[in-house]
Amino acid sequence: MTSLKAKLRQAKGTAYRAVQKEEVIPAVLYGPEIESISLEVDRKDFEKVYKDVGETLIDLEVEGKKYSVLIHDEQVHPLSQKLLHVDFYQPNLKEEVETEVPIELVGEAPALKLGGTLIANMKEIPVSALPKDLPSKIIIDVSSLVTFEDAITVKDIKVPVGVTIEIDDPEEIIVQVVEPEKVEEELAKPIEEVEKEPEKAGEKKEEEVPAEEEK
């Protein structure tokens, strides 16, 4: 299992902004069986781990003690897109959790040679599974998109054993190649984002996170 080290965060209140200017990210660890702990993680280390495993289970090491956690939520600055804060959630390993798993498209869609444009209607897929079974990504092969009539729907997606896709409509289109005259219409549609339900992942102690200072 991937590991990430964290330190107890001492800086609070007015000292919070000073921490954010350094190469660390303020964080909080919480779960149904532990009290909330204020932490900080190295920015580069966290970004590498998050890129590799997404919101799957990792070992978070704090002062020599390890916690099996999910990267549950990230707060990003609306302008700079810089990470401001991270939530680590320690789940009950015997209970299923719900989260969103990123989609990775592979292969080449033959319909692109007809002048079409590949449109992905989702960036992430909502799934449920035991924490240990959560995949870091879901791979979708688009080579089956031969014509403009072809589409990859929810029922076509293959997921690992123990993982359930939490979308009610099995015919919902995930990926398709759209004819040139329909591209602008499709691109005008917002990419679907499934709202997270924090209550399914336990409640945490509220922590105020101020916005990043303007440079």
C-alpha positions, 0 to 999 in steps of 0.5 A, spaced: 500 500 500 502 507 498 505 511 504 505 518 505 508 521 511 504 527 515 506 531 521 502 534 527 500 541 525 502 546 530 500 553 526 493 555 527 490 562 527 494 568 524 500 563 523 496 559 518 497 563 512 505 562 514 504 555 513 500 555 506 506 559 503 511 554 505 511 547 501 506 544 505 499 543 505 494 543 511 490 537 512 486 534 517 485 526 519 478 524 522 474 518 522 468 514 526 473 511 531 478 517 532 478 524 534 480 530 529 487 531 528 490 537 525 496 535 520 500 538 514 503 534 509 509 535 504 506 538 497 510 535 492 509 528 496 502 529 496 501 531 489 505 525 487 501 520 491 494 523 489 496 522 482 498 515 483 492 513 487 487 518 487 482 517 492 484 510 494 486 507 501 493 509 503 497 508 509 498 515 512 504 515 517 503 520 523 509 521 528 511 513 527 503 511 527 500 509 521 493 510 519 489 506 513 486 512 510 482 515 504 484 522 501 477 524 502 476 531 500 481 537 497 480 544 497 483 548 491 484 556 490 479 558 485 484 562 481 491 559 482 488 552 483 493 551 488 491 546 493 489 549 500 487 543 504 486 536 504 481 531 508 484 524 510 478 520 512 479 513 516 474 509 514 471 502 517 475 497 513 469 492 514 464 497 511 463 499 504 464 507 502 462 511 496 467 515 492 468 518 485 474 514 481 477 518 475 476 515 468 482 514 463 480 513 456 485 508 452 485 506 445 483 510 439 476 511 436 475 509 429 470 514 428 475 519 429 477 518 422 470 520 420 471 527 422 468 526 429 470 529 436 471 524 442 466 527 448 467 524 455 460 526 459 464 524 465 471 525 468 469 521 474 465 515 476 461 514 482 463 507 485 462 503 492 466 498 495 470 496 501 476 501 502 481 495 500 477 494 493 477 501 491 480 502 484 485 508 483 482 509 476 477 506 471 480 504 464 475 505 458 477 502 451 474 507 446 476 502 440 469 500 440 467 507 437 467 505 430 461 509 428 457 516 430 451 511 433 456 507 437 457 509 445 460 507 451 454 506 457 454 505 464 453 497 463 459 497 458 464 499 463 468 493 467 470 494 474 474 490 479 470 484 483 467 487 489 466 494 486 459 497 484 458 503 479 453 508 483 449 510 477 442 508 476 441 508 469 445 503 465 444 506 459 447 513 461 452 515 455 459 515 458 463 516 452 461 517 444 464 520 438 460 526 435 458 528 428 462 535 427 455 539 426 453 536 433 460 538 437 458 545 439 452 542 442 455 537 446 461 541 448 455 546 451 453 541 456 456 541 463 460 535 464 456 531 469 459 531 477 456 527 482 455 530 489 459 527 494 455 525 500 459 527 506 455 523 511 456 517 508 464 518 509 463 520 517 462 527 520 469 531 522 470 536 526 469 543 523 475 546 521 475 553 518 480 554 512 481 561 510 482 563 503 489 564 500 492 571 501 493 575 494 500 576 492 
